[in-house]
Amino acid sequence: MKTIADTITTLVELGVTNSAIRAALLKQDFLAEDVEAAMPTAKRTCFINDYFDWLAAEPRDLDEARDYIQNPANSDNVRKYEKMHLNTAELALKIWAAK
């Protein structure tokens, strides 16, 4: 039987988000307090963190940002909020221009 840590490691490697990892662990009948105690060891993987890192790496135009957001590997929810993510990209461009 896999431990909580093993399960977290496997799911993180698959790119599963923390909230989905928690849900999966709870469905496997791990105790909620054990899940919460183990979660800080999990690498945070979600679109927004990767997107912010991507925007911070170098100036990106809005077409590049749109392509990044609309990537089929992203969830429907990410693509649904394209306008919000593009607003963030516009702000990042203004910050880059001010440097």
C-alpha angles and dihedrals in degrees: 000000000000120000123230090255092051091049092048091049092050094048094046090052088054090053096248115161122243094251091053090047090053091049092049092050093049090050087054088059097250111152114261093233091052091049093050092047091052098043098079088068090059117097109241108245120177138128097255095056092048091045093051091048090049092050092047095051095071140333111293127192122228093255090057090048091049091052090048091051095044094050107135089231089068121087123260087248092059091050091045090061095048093131092056091049091047089053087057090050090052090052091049090052090053090050091049090048091053092056 
